Amino acid sequence: MNENDYLNFEIKLMGKLLIPIIFFIFMYISYGIFIQGFLSTEIYTYFGISPKNYNILNGAIFLGMLIGNTLYSEKKKNKNIFFNVSIILVLLYSMIFFINNYVYFLVLRLLTGIWFGYLFLYLNNFYLEYKLRVNIKDITFGWGRALGAILASIVAFYFSQILSWKYAFLMLSTGIFVIIGLKSMSYIYKFKDFNENSFYLKNKNILIYSILYFLVGTNYYTLSMNIKNILMIYLNDYMLSNIGIIIFSFSILIGYIFSIFLYNKYNIFTLMKVLTLLLMIISFFSLFLDNGYYILDFLSLNIFVQTIIWNISLHYSFVDLNKFNPTKSIKLMLFMLALGGIFYSIFTYIFYDKLYVFVNSYIFFNSILLLILSKNYQRNNHFMKR
């Protein structure tokens, strides 16, 4: 076996090892974000804060992701700091039962957001490179995010009914396996031949992508992070609300499966227009509901459609941006998604007294903006066309 054959064998072997590592870490990040929204009532009751002020805690994790995205660097010194911070966070989550102060928990979630933001970018460097080398499928990312939401809903149901909500956050101490996985990946991350010398896109195109990521992100988080509070208001029962969250999270998984089928079968521009109109209709009619079970049905349908829009729009735009610079396109995507999360937290805080009406109205008007943006897709020579 000559040197080139051995090198190709090593790349393929390590690529096979990367798939479960990448899947687990994506699921870990997804779980770490969703669990906070799915256990909102338990957390603000425990700390004795108002549901309205709880949105500050939600904003903290997205602010952290924004900071982590900004701090990300390929420099070895920064990577060492990142690993040290990761170890500290895992230790803190292992001692979650000793954290009884809301401010301490707020700081912990802010640091977690920074870790997630940095981790997401760090991981995607491996993902992008080995996707090209050993044909790692995009499905790795999507399954991890969808199943992370399902895991969070099941854990929230179990621990909120039987044990303390802190056990659900104790599971984040499994981040030790994330660190081990990342360390394993660092030994095989020897090949980097991306051409990142230029990142030229027309200003108009960058603006379109940025608005797209922001609107998709803020819609998604506005619903998914408020679902527990909405169900508690209308069902007024912890067990029924937690069962509703499980149904809601499975809608995310089903939406992801549908997005794969639709993306491969239909024109992207037509899909975006139809799905956005459908989302507007669902959000509008949801405003007139007052029965908790009907509300659950419509919100599950809402997140189902949103998941399809999320996967189709982000995947297509990301493929296009990768032609220019993979790392910077990931940074742009995460920055705008995190910014959308921060804006959702601010607006939810302001309009919390009319939470259900706000959520549906906010998604409705953002969908109008998405529809307007879709006209720019059509006029753009390389976006949303196949």
Summary of the structure (lengths in Angstrom):
residues: 386
radius of gyration: 20.7
end to end distance: 41.8
largest distance: 70.4
contacts: 1354
relative contact order: 0.14
helix: 84%
strand: 0%
